[in-house]
Amino acid sequence: MSRAATNTGIQPMLKTEGKLFIDGEEFAQAKKVLVKVSLNSSTSKPLGVKTEKTRTTGYKITVEVGMYKTNKFGSTIVKKYLDKGLTPEFTIQALNNDKGSDFFKKYGNDVVTITGCVPTGDITMLDLDSSSTDYVEETITFNGYQFT
């Protein structure tokens, strides 16, 4: 939705205005970043009580980075693990810096920094398709350890 489509005078943040940094270096090839916190919970129901009580017992942080393939970032992660047996860990910082938004005017940049990011799941090593004119893209998912 564009700002013009809101017709309310509210200036929400645009998803396109942002940057990604991995271990302090700007990741210019990033095209999408999604940081999520999933809350774990436990539910109990004491005897004689008709409703359940839920409380948060922990959380899990996931970071998904979609990017155009312009370097060997993904294959370097795999190679480091295969050659040395080391689990690669990263610090990922994403920010939305939409200066035209009401959020920016009130709070400044919306910044999220996650430390202890370990790659999980599939890492695409090569993607070819003779019937496509699309750019090569890859998505890497990380589990994070904590916000800083």
C-alpha positions in Angstrom: 0.0 0.0 0.0 1.4 3.4 -0.9 1.2 6.4 1.4 -1.3 8.0 -1.0 -3.6 5.1 -0.7 -4.0 5.5 3.1 -5.9 8.9 2.7 -5.7 9.4 6.4 -2.9 11.9 6.8 -0.9 9.1 8.6 2.6 8.5 7.2 3.4 4.8 7.8 6.9 3.4 7.3 7.7 2.1 3.8 9.3 -1.4 3.7 11.7 -0.3 1.0 13.6 2.3 3.1 16.2 0.4 5.0 19.6 -1.2 5.3 21.1 -4.5 6.5 24.4 -5.0 8.1 26.1 -8.4 8.8 29.0 -8.3 11.1 29.2 -4.5 10.7 29.4 -4.6 6.9 26.5 -3.2 4.8 24.8 -6.0 2.8 23.8 -4.0 -0.3 22.5 -7.1 -2.2 19.7 -7.7 0.4 16.2 -7.4 -1.0 14.2 -8.6 2.0 14.8 -8.9 5.7 12.4 -10.4 8.2 13.1 -10.6 11.9 10.7 -12.5 14.1 10.4 -13.4 17.8 8.3 -16.5 18.5 7.1 -16.6 22.2 7.0 -20.0 23.9 4.3 -20.4 26.5 3.0 -22.8 29.0 -0.6 -23.2 29.9 -2.0 -24.5 33.2 -5.5 -25.0 34.6 -5.8 -25.6 38.3 -8.5 -27.8 39.7 -11.8 -26.0 40.2 -11.0 -23.2 37.8 -12.7 -23.0 34.4 -10.2 -20.9 32.5 -6.6 -21.6 31.6 -3.7 -19.4 32.7 -0.9 -18.9 30.1 2.6 -17.5 30.7 5.5 -16.9 28.5 8.4 -19.3 29.2 11.0 -18.2 26.5 11.4 -17.2 23.0 13.1 -18.0 19.7 14.5 -15.4 17.3 14.6 -16.1 13.5 16.1 -13.9 10.8 15.4 -14.4 7.1 17.5 -12.6 4.6 16.6 -12.7 0.9 19.3 -11.4 -1.4 20.4 -11.1 -5.0 23.4 -13.4 -5.5 26.3 -11.0 -6.0 29.0 -12.8 -3.9 29.8 -16.2 -2.3 28.3 -15.4 1.1 26.2 -18.6 1.2 28.9 -20.9 -0.1 31.4 -19.4 2.3 29.2 -20.4 5.3 29.0 -24.0 4.0 32.7 -24.1 3.2 33.7 -22.9 6.7 31.6 -25.6 8.3 32.8 -28.4 6.0 36.5 -27.4 6.1 36.9 -26.5 9.8 33.8 -27.9 11.5 33.0 -24.5 12.9 29.5 -23.1 13.2 29.5 -19.7 11.7 27.9 -17.0 13.9 27.0 -13.5 12.9 25.6 -10.3 14.3 22.8 -9.0 12.1 21.5 -5.4 12.3 18.6 -4.2 10.2 17.1 -0.8 10.2 14.2 1.1 8.6 15.2 4.7 7.9 12.1 6.1 6.2 12.6 9.8 7.0 9.1 10.6 5.6 7.3 8.4 8.1 5.6 9.4 11.3 7.6 6.7 13.1 10.9 8.3 12.0 9.8 11.8 13.0 9.0 10.6 16.5 11.6 7.9 17.2 14.3 8.1 14.4 15.5 4.9 12.8 13.8 1.6 13.7 16.9 -0.6 14.5 17.0 -4.3 15.4 20.3 -5.9 16.3 20.5 -9.7 16.8 23.7 -11.4 18.0 24.6 -15.1 17.8 22.9 -15.6 14.4 23.5 -19.2 13.2 22.5 -20.2 9.7 19.8 -22.9 9.6 18.1 -24.8 6.9 18.9 -24.9 3.2 21.6 -22.8 1.6 21.3 -22.7 -2.2 24.7 -23.3 -3.8 23.6 -22.9 -7.5 20.4 -22.0 -9.2 20.2 -22.2 -13.0 17.1 -22.2 -15.2 17.2 -22.0 -19.0 13.6 -20.7 -19.2 14.1 -17.8 -16.8 15.3 -14.3 -17.2 15.1 -13.6 -13.4 18.1 -12.7 -11.3 19.7 -15.4 -9.1 18.4 -15.0 -5.6 19.1 -16.8 -2.4 17.4 -16.8 1.0 19.3 -17.7 4.2 17.6 -18.2 7.5 19.3 -17.7 10.9 18.4 -18.5 14.5 19.4 -15.6 16.7 20.5 -15.7 20.3 19.6 -12.3 21.7 18.7 -8.7 21.0 21.4 -6.2 22.0 
